Amino acid sequence: MSKKNSDKGHSEEFFGDYRDFWWNKPFLDLTAERLKLHTVSSMLDVGCGKGHWTRIMAPYLREDAEITAVDNDQKWHFQNPELEHYFSGKAQNFNLMKADAQKLPFPDNSFDFVSCQTVLIHLPEPEKAIREMKRVLKSNGTLLCVEPNNIIQSLTKTSLTKNDSIEDTLDHIKYRLIIEKGKRKMGQGDNSLGDLLPGMFAMEELKNIEVRLSDKAIAMYPPYDNEEQVATLKQWLEGSSWKSNTQKDIDFFSAAGEQYMPFYFEYQEKYNSRDSHIMGALQREQYHAAGGSLMYLVSARK
């Protein structure tokens, strides 16, 4: 039975259209050339979600490539009209399936190219998923995992934070670190796993490990009217990219440990008007930021 239309899948709830603006095409072109993706005859996209990464990668593969996308969320594996429409009429054969990233339903040595985008950060044991992706990868095939460091956002300056005191900045970093700690203890993954990926690849004895950083930054400056700025503002207005409708910061603090709860309430009292200040500055067209992030692309050969 399918879900109601009002129900949202994971990547839809967290990012919406904003994810369509994560990449600069010249960077992707160069990455695809370096990884020789034009020779790929079979690809597996693990945790495909709405299909952003599947659609980004597909044009770089052989025109007759077999492309399989899997997800454990029923919203995406049961039916995904947008993704299926994209492949209709194309020579590439597309398959959409249900699968757990930590237990892939494919034989050993099945795919030339296995990839995922912002999937491992949500898993309690990402090492298992990496091991599974290696298992289904053909000998000398390419594994490409794309994962961020999200804690860095607490250190990037904006027009509103440029004069923050050292104490305020440390408060914001501490707040995010505790949330990440709680998320890990709840078995919901590590928001900054990207830093650890090359080492994880090495521990699985993958070869020719290469690490790249996306060159994408979504700069915000008045009048906020280009497509990527509009999508970003929409995301901000609908809620933080890392907050769901069911999970609250206080839950992560509680999971991190009771010793952190006094800081949670102190922080809420001290900075309770922070979001409204940002929204007010946007409305007055006084907010600006370079919008840099830290997104790793880690590739290797089996």
C-alpha positions in Angstrom: 0.0 0.0 0.0 1.4 3.4 -0.9 1.6 6.3 1.4 -0.7 9.3 1.2 0.5 12.1 -1.0 1.0 14.3 2.0 3.6 12.0 3.5 7.1 12.9 2.7 10.1 10.7 2.0 13.4 11.4 3.8 15.3 13.5 1.3 12.1 15.4 0.4 11.4 16.4 4.0 15.0 17.5 4.6 15.9 19.3 1.4 13.2 19.6 -1.3 14.3 21.6 -4.4 17.3 23.0 -2.6 19.2 19.8 -3.4 18.9 20.6 -7.1 21.5 23.4 -6.6 24.2 21.5 -4.7 26.6 21.1 -7.6 28.4 23.2 -10.2 28.3 21.3 -13.6 31.9 22.0 -14.6 33.1 20.4 -11.4 30.9 17.4 -12.0 32.2 17.2 -15.6 35.8 17.2 -14.4 35.1 14.6 -11.7 33.3 12.3 -14.2 36.3 12.6 -16.6 38.8 11.8 -13.9 36.8 8.7 -12.8 36.2 7.6 -16.4 32.5 7.4 -15.8 31.9 7.3 -19.6 33.1 3.6 -19.5 30.5 2.6 -16.9 28.0 0.0 -18.1 26.2 -0.6 -14.8 25.6 1.7 -11.8 24.0 1.3 -8.4 22.8 4.4 -6.5 22.4 3.5 -2.8 19.7 5.5 -0.9 18.5 7.2 -4.0 15.7 9.2 -2.3 14.0 11.5 -4.7 16.7 10.7 -7.3 18.8 13.8 -7.4 22.1 12.0 -7.5 20.8 9.3 -9.9 19.8 11.9 -12.4 23.1 13.8 -12.0 25.3 10.7 -12.6 23.3 9.1 -15.4 24.4 11.4 -18.3 28.0 10.7 -17.6 27.6 6.9 -18.0 27.4 4.9 -21.2 24.2 5.6 -23.2 23.1 2.0 -22.8 24.1 1.7 -19.1 22.0 -0.3 -16.7 21.1 1.9 -13.7 19.7 0.6 -10.5 18.5 2.9 -7.7 17.6 1.6 -4.3 16.1 3.1 -1.1 14.6 1.7 2.1 11.9 4.4 2.3 8.6 3.3 0.7 8.0 6.8 -0.6 10.9 6.3 -3.0 11.2 2.6 -3.8 7.4 1.9 -4.1 6.9 4.6 -6.8 9.0 7.5 -7.9 7.2 9.1 -10.9 9.8 11.9 -11.3 12.7 9.6 -11.5 11.0 7.0 -13.7 9.8 9.8 -16.0 13.4 11.0 -16.4 14.5 7.6 -17.8 11.5 7.0 -20.0 12.5 7.0 -23.7 16.2 6.8 -22.8 18.5 3.9 -23.9 19.6 3.5 -20.3 17.7 0.8 -18.5 16.4 2.0 -15.1 15.4 -0.2 -12.2 14.0 1.1 -8.9 14.0 -1.3 -5.9 13.7 -1.5 -2.1 17.0 -2.2 -0.3 18.8 -1.7 2.9 22.2 0.0 2.4 23.7 -2.3 5.0 22.3 -5.5 3.4 22.1 -5.1 -0.4 20.1 -7.7 -2.3 22.6 -8.2 -5.1 25.3 -10.9 -5.8 29.0 -10.1 -5.4 30.7 -8.3 -8.3 27.4 -6.9 -9.8 28.2 -3.3 -10.8 30.9 -1.3 -12.5 30.1 1.8 -10.4 28.5 2.1 -6.9 27.7 5.5 -5.4 25.7 7.3 -2.7 25.1 10.9 -1.7 24.5 12.0 1.9 23.4 8.5 2.9 26.1 7.2 5.2 25.6 10.2 7.6 22.3 8.7 8.5 23.4 5.2 9.3 24.3 3.8 12.7 27.0 1.6 11.2 28.2 3.2 7.9 31.1 0.7 7.8 28.6 -2.0 7.0 27.2 -0.1 4.1 30.7 0.6 2.7 31.5 -3.1 3.0 28.3 -4.0 1.2 28.9 -1.5 -1.6 32.4 -2.9 -2.0 31.0 -6.5 -2.1 28.6 -5.8 -5.0 31.2 -3.8 -6.9 33.1 -5.5 -9.7 36.8 -6.0 -9.5 38.5 -2.7 -10.4 35.1 -1.0 -10.3 34.6 2.5 -8.8 33.0 3.4 -5.5 32.1 7.0 -5.0 30.6 8.3 -1.7 29.6 11.9 -1.2 29.3 13.0 2.5 29.6 16.3 4.3 31.1 17.8 7.4 28.1 19.8 8.7 29.6 21.1 11.9 31.6 23.6 9.9 28.5 25.7 9.4 28.8 26.8 13.0 32.0 28.6 12.1 31.1 30.3 8.9 30.4 34.0 9.2 27.3 35.9 8.0 26.5 39.6 8.1 24.7 38.9 11.4 27.4 36.9 13.1 30.5 38.8 12.0 30.7 40.7 15.3 29.7 37.8 17.6 31.8 37.4 20.7 34.1 34.4 21.0 31.8 33.1 23.8 28.8 33.3 21.5 30.6 31.4 18.7 31.7 28.7 21.1 28.1 28.4 22.3 26.9 27.7 18.8 29.6 25.2 18.1 29.0 23.4 21.4 25.3 23.3 20.7 25.8 21.6 17.3 28.4 19.2 18.7 26.0 18.0 21.4 23.3 17.5 18.8 25.7 15.4 16.7 26.7 13.4 19.8 23.0 12.7 20.7 22.3 11.7 17.1 25.1 9.2 17.1 23.9 7.8 20.5 20.4 7.4 19.1 21.8 5.3 16.2 20.9 8.0 13.7 24.4 8.5 12.2 27.1 11.2 12.2 26.3 14.5 10.5 30.0 15.1 9.8 31.0 11.7 8.7 32.7 13.0 5.5 35.9 13.7 7.5 36.2 10.0 8.3 35.4 8.5 4.9 38.9 8.1 3.5 40.0 6.2 6.6 36.9 4.0 6.4 37.7 3.2 2.7 41.3 2.3 3.7 40.1 0.0 6.5 38.0 -1.9 3.8 41.2 -2.3 1.7 39.9 -0.2 -1.2 42.6 1.0 -3.6 43.5 4.3 -5.3 41.6 6.4 -2.7 41.0 9.9 -3.9 39.4 12.8 -1.9 37.9 15.8 -3.6 35.9 18.8 -2.2 32.9 20.2 -4.0 33.5 23.8 -5.3 29.8 24.7 -4.8 28.8 27.7 -2.5 25.3 29.2 -2.5 26.0 32.8 -1.7 23.1 34.8 -0.2 23.0 38.5 -1.0 20.2 41.0 -1.8 17.9 40.9 -3.6 18.0 37.0 -3.3 16.4 36.5 -6.7 18.4 33.9 -8.6 17.1 30.3 -8.7 19.4 28.8 -6.1 18.8 31.6 -3.7 15.0 31.3 -4.0 15.2 27.6 -3.4 17.5 28.2 -0.4 15.2 30.8 1.1 12.2 28.5 0.6 14.1 25.8 2.6 14.9 28.2 5.4 11.3 29.4 5.6 10.0 25.8 5.8 12.5 24.9 8.5 16.1 24.0 9.1 17.6 21.4 6.7 18.6 19.3 9.6 15.4 19.3 11.6 12.5 17.0 10.9 8.9 17.5 12.0 9.2 14.7 14.6 12.7 15.0 16.0 13.6 18.0 18.2 16.9 19.3 19.4 15.9 18.5 23.0 15.7 14.8 22.1 19.3 14.8 20.8 20.4 16.7 24.0 18.7 14.2 26.2 20.3 11.3 24.3 23.7 12.9 24.6 23.4 12.9 28.3 21.6 14.6 31.2 24.7 16.7 32.0 24.0 18.7 28.8 20.4 19.6 29.6 21.2 22.8 31.6 23.2 24.1 28.6 20.2 23.4 26.3 17.9 25.6 28.3 20.5 28.3 28.8 21.1 28.3 25.1 17.4 28.5 24.2 16.9 31.4 26.6 19.9 33.3 25.4 19.4 32.8 21.6 15.6 32.3 21.4 15.3 35.3 18.9 18.2 34.2 16.6 16.0 32.8 13.9 13.6 35.8 13.9 16.7 38.1 13.6 17.8 36.2 10.5 14.3 36.3 8.9 14.0 40.0 9.7 17.4 40.7 8.1 16.3 38.8 5.0 13.1 40.8 4.8 15.1 44.1 5.1 17.6 42.7 2.6 20.4 43.1 5.1 21.5 39.5 5.3 24.5 38.2 3.3 26.9 35.2 3.4 29.2 33.5 1.1 27.4 30.2 1.7 30.4 27.8 1.7 30.1 24.2 2.8 32.3 21.2 3.1 31.2 18.3 0.9 33.6 15.4 0.3 33.7 13.2 -2.7 35.7 10.1 -1.8 36.4 7.6 -4.6 38.3 4.3 -4.7 38.8 1.1 -6.7 38.0 -2.4 -5.6 
